[in-house]
Amino acid sequence: MNSVTPKMGAVERPVIRQLDEGAINRIAAGEVVERPASAVKELVENAVDAGARRIEIAYADGGKSLIRITDDGCGMTADDLPLALSRHATSKIDGSDLLDIHTFGFRGEALPSLGAVGRLSITSRVEGGEGCVLSVSGGHAEPVRPAALSGGTVVELRDLFFATPARLKFLRTDRAEAQAIGEVVRKLAMAEPFVGFTLRDVTGGGEGRVLFRAEPESGDMFDALHGRLTCVLGREFAENAIAIDAEREGLHLTGYAALPTYSRGSAVAQYLFVNGRPVKDKVLIGALRAAYFDYLSRDRHPAACLFIDCDPHLVDVNVHPAKSEVRFRDPSMARGLIVSGLRHALAEAGHRASTTVAQATLGAFRPEPGAADTAPPHRYQAPATGFERSFASYTPERPSEEARAAGYLSQAPERDSPRGFAEAGFSQMAASARVEPTPFDTPDSDLPLGAARAQVHENYIIAQTARGIVVVDQHAAHERLVYEKLKKQMAQNGVASQALLIPEIVELSDNDCACLLDIAEDLATLGLGIEPFGGGAIAVRETPAVLGRVDAKRMIRDILDELSDLGDSSTVQARIEAVLSRVACHGSIRSGRQMRADEMNALLREMEATPHSGQCNHGRPTYVELKLSDIERLFGRT
């Protein structure tokens, strides 16, 4: 093509040129290999695809000077090596169906891209064949040579980005890059529990030091995953996680999710996999948050490791250069599966609370030397937030008239005050549990929450179990029970709506208006009635009665923001349940109320029969269980 740029009048016409192979590979490297952790991800995934059972990852200087991946996979022949370093050469798909993907890699871009920006050598040997090695430096390949290797493949990448030095300036410190490599290896270890992983830092030479080791697990998939999560996320997560197994229309959800009382201060313990591939998908993350929003305050985050498996044709994994994002054919189906599967599993957990609650309690009995005067009191997870403190500062008042008018509160005598509401609730609870007034020496200690033995400070119930004692926060426990009853009534009777005397008109774009009208029926079930008003406007004709006066325009905007961010909206439901939670907080038994033995035992029996009673409406634990062995250790009796 002519190298002179043709001119069209006073404007120069740009010339279309074919890029050379080196430039193409460097561009691909910029998309696929952003940092050393990206190179580790691509190479380890290749090892897994090769059928490796053990993989060792070694790096030096945060992966900038050396990355070495050793595996015991099927290996490659001398004829395979040059092909492996050619662009779009792969053994994983034949090109006939780009959606029928069952492996991590499939585009054939990683190895040539790494060879274009670093010094890459691949040593490999197939079973029954001879070992061979191929080296590439800055995109220039050397001839294949014989090499000594017992089997499998060893890939060494040295001086990453030496051919594109400008990229080196954007890398972070060695420590930060090393942490990113460790996170990649741990995610892949969770995805492949039957494969062994070893991570070494060989900075300075020699064998280096082992930073992470996970031996291959055995047993069925759930046992293997539980063992691997114990190794990767720690024993506390494994002890406080419940197994998830749900299926819907071709999508299969498995994994483990932690109890609400085992929550985190940020979303650092949320791992999602689609067909074994670690992904970051806002639809799935939003679904995980929606599944827990009724059990955690807004500043707490659930911990979970979830796997969605489906026919490859139901999900597109080729929407991101690093394959970290996916696109489902039916996103709402995937979201609904996660929400329903998690809520069902959490309901089956019943009144169970995390073991970290008891551990934190025992830790409070053992203050560190010299820290008694300076350390803040230890809490089960984190200090109270502003949201939590706001509930603690509420003064007693009667339940809202809106909630009463909407029929969310069951009719009972003496409901003119929260105390009367609570006393009536306990009377009904005792009657429904059929607990007769009995002395404290009842045989109920064989039940999960035991038999009540005492009440201290007019707020905490001490119960004896067969293996220890249980300390119950009577207000938090009854608050959860009342809340669950209110939700059940709402589900049975529906959400009452109130018609606006003058409908509120909200001006929107045509696209936003269409999005809202698509979910108009769902909003109507929650008491929010909308209809088109011409152009891009909608008319809000009804609002949920329990919410009282509502800023309809602001609510509509919040719903649209959530639809745009997560693909679904739970804004209206969240607000309604927040009101029910507040009603339950005011309507439950307050601290300072003395209780009889039958009332305390009735509360314990109701907790055992009510899902989610292990935590209050704000995610705090409602009871602490201490094993007798733990108590004996406190007194040195072991």
N, C-alpha and C positions, 0 to 999 in steps of 0.2 A: 504494500500500500504506500502511496506517496507520502513522504514525511513532511511535505510542505502543506501547511494548513490552507485550504482553499478559502477564498473570501467571497462573501455575498454582499456586494455593496460595501458599506462601512463596517459590517458586522462579520467577525471571523466565525466560520463554521467549524465546530469541533470535529475531529477525526475519530472514528471508531477503530480501535486497535485490539488485536488479540494479545492478551497478556501471556507472558511466558509461564512455564510450569512452576518455576521457583516463586514468582509473585503470587500465583494462585495458591500454592501451598502455604505461603506466609499469611495470606488473607484468611485462609481456612483456619490456621493456627490461632489467629486473633479471635475467632469465633468459638473454637472448640477448647483451646488451651489458654485460659485467662491467667493462670497462676500455677505454681507447682502442684497444688491440690487437684487441679483439673487434670494434669498429666497423670497423677496417681490414680485418679478415678478411671480414666480411659484405659490405663494399662491393667489395673486390677480387674476391671470388667472383662477385658480380653482374656485374662487368665481364667476367670470363672466360666466364660463361654467355651474355653478349651477343655473343660471338664476337670479342672484342678481340684484336688481334695485338700491341699495345703498350699498356702500362699504366704511368702515372706516379703515384706516391704521394708526397704532400708533407704534412708536419706541422709544427706549431709548439708549443713548450713541452710536448714529450712527447705531443702529440695532445690536450692538454686544451683549448687555445684554438683549434686549427685542424687539421682533417684534410681533405685535398683529393685526390680520386681522379679522374684524367683518363684516358679510354680512347677507342679508335677503333672501338668496337663498332657494332652496328646502330642504336642510338639509340632514342628514343621520340618519339611525336607529342604534340601538345597535349592530345589526348583521353586518351592513355595516362598522363600524369603524375598526375592526380588518382587514377586507379585504382591506380597504383603505391604511393601513400601510404595506401591503404585496407588494413585488416587482412585477411589471408588472401586477398589478390588477387595472383595469380601467373600467369605465362605458361609455367611450367615443367611443370606437371602439370594434368590436367583433372579430377582428383578421382575418377576411376573406378577407379584402381588405385594405392593409396598405397605400394606396394612397387616399382612400375615407375618408378624414379627414375634419370635419366641426367645430372643436373645437380648443381651444388653446392647451390643453394638450391631450395626447393620449398614452403615454408610461408607465404611472404608476410608475415613478421613483422618483418624487419629494418628496412626503411625507415620504417614507421609508428612503430616503437619508438624509432628514432633521432630522428624528428621530435617525439616526445613529451618527450624529455629534453634536447634541444639545439636549436640554430638551424640548420635544414637547408635547403639550396637545391639544386635539381636543374636543370641546364641541359642540354638535349639537342636533337639534330636527326637526323632520318632522312635517308637519301639521297634527294635530289629534293624534300625538304620544307623547311619553315621552322623556324628555331630557336625554342625557347620555354624559359621558366624558371618554376619553381614553388617558392615559399618556405614553410616551415613553422617556427613558433617556439613551443615549448612545447605542441605539439599543435594550434595554431591555424594553419590554412592560408590563404594569400593567393590571389587569383585568378591564373590562368596569364597570363603576359605574354610578348610577343615578345622574343627575345634573339638576339644575334649569336654564331654558332658555326659552324665549318666542317663539323663532323660528329662523331659519337660522343656521349659524355656526360661532363659534369663534375659531380661531387657534392661539395659543400662542407658540412662539419659544423663549426660553430663553437660554442664555449662548451659543451662536452659536460657534461651533468648540471647545467646552470644551473637547470633546473626542479626538480631534486631535489638541493639543495645538501648534504644529508646524505651522499649518495654520494661527493661530492668528498673527504670526510675519509678515505675508505678507499683512495683512490688513492695510489700510491707516488710517489717522486721523479720529476722529469722524466726523469732519466737512466734510471731503471729502466723507466719506461713506454716510452721510446724503444727500449730494448733489446728489450722484448717486441714492439714493432711490427716491428723488424728481423727477429726470429725468425719471426714470422708470414709476412712477405713472402718470406723465404728458403724456408720450407716450400712455399709456393704456387709459387715459382719452380721448385722441384724437381718439383712435380706437373705443371707445364705448361712443358716445355722449349722448345716451339715458340712461346711467348709471351715478348715482351720486357718486362722490369721495370726501373723506375728508382725509387729511393727517395731523397727529398730532405728535409733539415732546413731549413725556412725560418724558423726562429726569428729574430726581428729584422727580418724583411721581406726583399724582394728575391728573387733566384733561389735563395738559400741555397746549401748545399753538398750534393753528391751523396755519399751514404753507401754505396749499392749500385747496381750496374748489371749487368744480364744481357741481352745481345742475344739475339734469337730464334735458336734453333739450327736446323740443317738436317740432312738425311740421314735414315736410318732411326731407329727408336725408340731402339735401343741407342747409336748414335753421338750422337744428340741428347742423351740422358740423360747419357752420359759427359762430353760437353762442358759441360752445365749443372752437373754435380756438380764438375767441375774449377773452375768459376766460384764455386760456392757453398761447397763444402767444402774446396777447395784442391787443388793439383796433387798433393800427397803422397797424399791419399786416392785420387785417380783412378789414380795409378801403381801403387798397392798393393791395388787392388780387383779382384775377379774377377767376371765377368758371371754372373748367375743366370738360368736359364730352365728352368722345370719346370712340369709340368701334371698335375693329378689330378682326375678326375671333375668337370669343370666349373670348377675353380679354376686360374688361371694365375698363376704366380709369376715375376716378372721383377725386375731391379734389379742392384745391385752390393753386394758384401760384401767387407770388407777381410780381408787375410791375418791369421792369429792374431798374428804378430809385429808387426802394426800395431794394437795395442790401446790402449785409453784407460783413464784412472784412474777414470772415471765413465761413466754411460750417456748422455752428452751428444751422442754422434754416432750415435744410433739413430733412424732415420726410417722410419715405416711408413705406407703408403697403401693404402686399400681403394677400388677403383674411382675412383682419382685423388684421393680425399679424405684429407687428413692425419688420422690417428686415434691415440689412445692406448688400446691394448687389452691387458689383462694376459695374455690367452691368447697373442697374437702376441709380446709381449715375452718371455714365458716360453719360447716356442718358439725365439726367437732365442738366448736364453741357453742353452737345452738343446743347441742345435746346436753351440755352442762349448765346452761345459763340459769336454770331454775335451782341449781344446787350450790353455785359459787357466787360470791360478790364480784363486781366488775373488775377488781384489781387482782383477782386470783385466776390462774390458768390451769387447765387440766393437764395431766400427763398421760400419754397414750402412745402405743406403737400398733398401727393398724395396717392391714394388708387388704387390698381389693384385687381380686382375681376375676378375670372375665375373658371372653373370646377377644383376641386381638383386634377383630374388626369393629368392636364396640368402643374402642378408644384409639386416638391418634397420638402417638408418642413422637412424631416428627415435626413438632411445632416450635421447637427451640433448639438452637445449635448444640447446647450441652445436654439436651434431652431431659431437662429438669422440670419441664412442664408438660402436661398432657391435656387433651381435649376429649371429653366424653361425648358420645353421640347423644346421650340423654343425661345432661348434668343433674337434672332434678331427681332422677332415679338414684344416682350415686349419693346425692345429698340425703335423700329420704332414707336410704339404707343405713347410712351412718347414724343419723339421728334416732331412728327407731331401734336399730340394733343396740346402740349404747344405752338408750333409756330402758329397754327391756332388761339388759344385763344388770344395770344399776338397780332396777326394781327388784330383781331376783336376789341381789345382795342383801336386801332387807335392812335391818338395823345395824349392819356391820360398820364399824369405824376402823380407820387405819391404825396399825400398830405403832406408828410414830407418835400418836397421841399419848399412849402409855409410856413410851420411851422418853418423851419430853417431860412427862410428869415425874418419872423416876429421876430424870436428870435434875429436876428442880430440887429434889431431896439431897443432891450431891453438888453443892456449889463449889466452884473451883477455888483453891486456896488464894486468899487475898483479893478475890473478886466480889466478895459478898457485899461490900460497901459501894462498889462502883458499877457493877454490871446491872443492866435493867432486868426486870423479871422475865424469865423465859416463857415464851408462849409456844403453843403447839406447832405453829408454822411461821407466823410473822406478826409484828406489832399491829394493833388495830388500826385500820385505815379511817379516813374521814367518814366514809360510808358506814363503817361499822360503829364508829363513835356516835354518829347521828342517831342510830337506833338505840344505843345505850342511854342517850340523853332524853329519850321520849318520856313525857309525863303521862300518867294514866288518863285516858279519856275514853269516851264511849266509841264503839265502832261507827264508821261513817254512815250517815243516813242514806247515801247513794247505794252502798253495799246492802244495807238492810232493805231498801226499797226494791233492789234488783232481785231479792230473794236468795242472796248468797249465804245468809246467816239463818241457821235453823231456828225455829221459834222455840223458846224455852222461857220459863219464868225468871224474873229477877235479872233481866238483861240491861238494866238501865245504867250499869256501870261495868267496867272491865272486871271488877272483882266478882260481880254477880255472874257475868258471862263465864268467867273461869270456873266458879263454883258449880254452875249448872253443867258446864262441860265435864267436870270431874264426876259429877253425879251420874251423868249419862254414861261416862266411860266405865264407871264401876258397875253400873247395871248391865251394860253390854258385855263386860268381861265376866259377869256373874261371880264376882268376888265378894264373899260375905266378910263382914268384919271379923278379923282373926287376930290373935296375938302375934308377936314377932317370931315365935318359934314355929313357923309354918314350914312344910316340906318343899316349898317352892325354890329352894336353893339349887335344885337340879335343873331348873329352867335356864335358858341362855342368860337372862339378866338377873337371875336369882330372886331372892326374897328380901324385902325391905327390912332393915334392922334399925335404922335411925334416920333422923333428919337433923342436920347441923346448920346453924346460922340461918334457919328458916329458908334455905334455898337449895341445899344439896342433900340428896337422898343417898344413904349408904345401904347397899344391898350386898348380901352374901351369896356367892355362887359356889358351885362344887369345886372350883379351882382357884378361887380368890375372892376379890371384892370388886364392886362396881360403884363408882361415884357418878351420880346423875345430876345434871343441872336442870332442876324442875321447870324453870321458866323456858329455857331453850328447847327442852324436850316437848313440853306441851305446846309451845309455839309451832313446832313442826307438825304435830298431830292435828292441830286446828287448821293449819294451812292446807294439809293434805285433804281434810274434810271439805274445806271450802272449794278446793279445786275439783273434787269429785262432784260436789253439788253443781258447780259451774258446767262441768262436762255433761251432767245429766239434764240440766234445765236450759242449757244454752246461755249465751251472753246477751242480757237484756240491752236493748238500744233505746236511745231517746231521740226523737225527731227534732230537728232544729226548726224553730219558728220561721227563720229566714235562712235558706240554704247558703252555705259559704262557698263562693266561687273562687277557685284557685287556677290561675293562669300558668300553663306549662307549655313546654315544647311538644310538638306532635309525637316525638319519640317517647318522651316521658309519659305523656297521656296514654299512649298505647300500652306501655309497660304496666301502668296502674290498672287499666281496664282489663288486662289479661288476668289479674289476680283479684278482680272485683268480687267474685263469689267467695273466695277465701276470706277477704276482708269482711264480707257481710256476715259470715259465721262468727266473727269476733265483734259484731256490733257496729262496724264502720260501713255505712252505706254511701257509695259514690255512683255517679252516672255521668255520661258525657254531656257537655254543655255547649258544644259547638266549637269548631276550631281546635285549639289545643287546650281548652279549658275543661275542667271537671267541676261538678257540683257535689259538695259534701252535704248530704241530707240527714244522715244519722250518725251518731257517735256512741260509743259504749257508755251506758248509764253509770257504771261503777266508777268511771273516771271523772264524773262531774263536768265542770266547764273545761273545755278542751280548745287549745289553739290548733284548729284543724289544719291551717296552712302549714304550720311548723311540723305537725305530725306527718302530713303528706310529704314534705321535703325530707324528713328523716327516713320515711319508708323508701323513697326514691334513692337516697344515698345508700341505704343498705342493699337495695336491689342491684345497684351499680357495682357495689363492692363485693357482694357475696352471691349474687344471683337469686337471692330469696330474702324475705323480710320477716322478722319476728318482732318488729317494733311494737305493734298494737298488743300482741299477746304478752310481751314483756311488761308493758305498762299495766295491763290488767292484773297480771300475776304480782307485780310490785304492790299494787293496791291491796290485793288479797293477803300478801305477806305482811303489809302494815296492819291490816285488820287483825290478822292472826297474832301479831306482836302485841297489839293493845288488848286483844281479847283473851290472851293466854294468862295462866296463873302468874302473878307477879312475885318477885322476890319478897320475902318477909311473911309469906302466908304459911301458917302451920298446917300440916296435913296429918290425917289419921293414917293408921296402918293400911286399912283397906284402900284408901285413895292412892297411897304410894304404890301398892302392889298392882292396883288397876292401871296406873300409869306405866309401870314396867311391862305389864302384859300387852297393853296397847302399843307400846313401842316395838315389841317383838312382832306384832302383827302388821305394822305399818311400814311400807317401803320408805327408804331414805331417812328413817328416824335417827340414824347415826349422826346426822349433822342438822343444824338449825337452818333457817331460811337464808342465812348469810354465809353459810359454809363452815361455821365453827362446829366443833364436836359437841354433842349433847351429853356424852358420858365418857368416862375413862375406866378402863378395865385393868386392874392390877393382878397379876398372877401371884399366887401364894409363894411360889419360889422367889419371885422378885422381892416381895415384902420381907421374906426371911433373909435375903441377902442384905437388905438395908440394915438389919439388926445383927448381922454377922452370925446367923444361925446355920449356915451351910457348911 
